Amino acid sequence: LPCREQTKGWPEVEKRQYQAILEQADKAVYTGDSYTSGCMQRRNRFMVDHSAVCVCCLQGDRTRGGTLYTVRYAASQGLRIINLAEESPGLQPVGEQLRLQEASPGGLWGLLDV
């Protein structure tokens, strides 16, 4: 996670959702204590540096941004890239978020055959 203060300033309902997800994790690693201009990039590099596979949802028309930067970094480090935007035709944009409308063959675990 980018920092312990990540939810500072968030609406209470989003803080509760975040906490509920966090409580389900086996382990949480924070790459910083407070939010800084580089904390998200530091978190992304940490995830890549401690992973064997990069699972992303990167739309093909992206020319910049944190997701693209991280996927490029992961590829440069030799990680296998699984782009759900390309491999899951049921993935449809819903505003700024994406929703899987129908399961891909074998589900997500089928894509993660590592």
PANULO-502117 format. One line per 10 residues: number of its first residue (from 1); their letters; for each residue z, y, x of C-alpha. Coordinates in nm, 2 decimals. Each point is the difference from the previous one (the first is absolute). Example, Ala and Ser with C-alpha at 12.3 -4.5 7.8 and 13.67 -1.06 7.14 Angstrom:
1> as> 0.78:-0.45:1.23; -0.07:0.34:0.14
//
This chain:
1> lpcreqtkgw> 0.00:0.00:0.00; -0.07:0.35:0.13; 0.35:0.14:-0.03; 0.33:-0.04:-0.17; -0.06:0.33:-0.19; -0.33:-0.10:-0.14; 0.11:0.05:-0.36; 0.15:0.34:0.06; -0.14:0.23:-0.27; -0.14:-0.29:-0.21
11> pevekrqyqa> 0.07:-0.01:-0.38; 0.29:-0.23:-0.08; -0.22:-0.26:-0.18; -0.21:-0.04:0.31; 0.31:-0.03:0.22; 0.13:-0.28:-0.23; -0.33:-0.18:0.02; -0.01:0.03:0.38; 0.36:-0.13:0.02; -0.08:-0.29:-0.22
21> ileqadkavy> -0.30:-0.10:0.22; 0.21:0.05:0.31; 0.27:-0.23:-0.13; -0.25:-0.28:-0.02; -0.10:0.02:0.36; 0.13:-0.25:0.26; 0.02:0.28:0.26; -0.07:0.37:0.02; -0.09:0.17:0.33; 0.01:0.38:0.02
31> tgdsytsgcm> -0.21:0.16:0.27; 0.20:0.33:-0.03; 0.29:0.16:-0.17; -0.15:0.32:-0.14; -0.35:0.09:-0.13; -0.22:0.16:0.27; -0.37:0.08:0.02; -0.06:-0.32:0.19; 0.23:-0.25:-0.17; -0.27:-0.16:-0.21
41> qrrnrfmvdh> -0.23:-0.06:0.29; 0.29:-0.14:0.21; 0.09:-0.24:-0.29; -0.37:-0.11:-0.03; -0.03:-0.07:0.38; 0.33:-0.19:-0.01; -0.13:-0.22:-0.29; -0.33:-0.07:0.19; 0.18:-0.07:0.33; 0.22:-0.26:-0.18
51> savcvcclqg> -0.27:-0.16:-0.21; -0.27:-0.27:0.04; -0.19:0.11:-0.32; -0.08:0.34:-0.15; -0.02:-0.01:-0.38; -0.13:0.33:-0.14; -0.17:0.15:-0.29; -0.26:0.23:0.16; -0.28:0.15:-0.21; -0.33:0.00:0.18
61> drtrggtlyt> -0.06:0.37:-0.03; 0.30:0.11:0.19; -0.08:0.19:0.32; 0.36:0.11:0.09; 0.36:-0.06:-0.09; 0.30:-0.21:0.09; -0.13:-0.32:-0.14; -0.33:0.02:0.18; 0.17:0.10:0.33; 0.25:-0.29:-0.03
71> vryaasqglr> -0.28:-0.26:-0.08; -0.20:0.12:0.29; 0.31:-0.02:0.23; 0.07:-0.36:-0.14; -0.36:-0.10:0.08; 0.02:0.15:0.35; 0.31:-0.22:0.05; -0.19:-0.32:-0.11; 0.17:-0.04:-0.34; -0.19:-0.18:-0.27
81> iinlaeespg> -0.08:0.26:-0.27; 0.01:-0.10:-0.37; -0.12:0.29:-0.21; 0.09:-0.07:-0.36; -0.24:0.27:-0.12; -0.29:-0.21:0.13; 0.14:-0.35:-0.06; 0.14:0.05:-0.36; -0.27:0.10:-0.24; 0.27:0.03:-0.27
91> lqpvgeqlrl> 0.16:0.29:0.18; -0.06:0.32:-0.20; 0.10:0.36:0.07; 0.26:0.13:-0.24; 0.05:0.37:0.09; 0.13:0.01:0.35; 0.11:-0.36:-0.01; -0.17:-0.34:-0.02; 0.06:-0.28:-0.24; -0.10:-0.37:0.03
101> qeaspgglwg> -0.15:-0.07:-0.34; -0.07:-0.36:0.05; 0.11:-0.24:0.27; -0.24:-0.08:0.28; -0.08:-0.37:0.06; 0.31:-0.14:0.17; 0.19:0.32:-0.07; 0.12:0.22:0.28; 0.13:-0.30:0.19; -0.36:-0.14:0.01
111> lldv> -0.10:0.32:0.18; 0.29:-0.04:0.25; -0.11:-0.34:0.13; 0.14:0.05:0.35
//
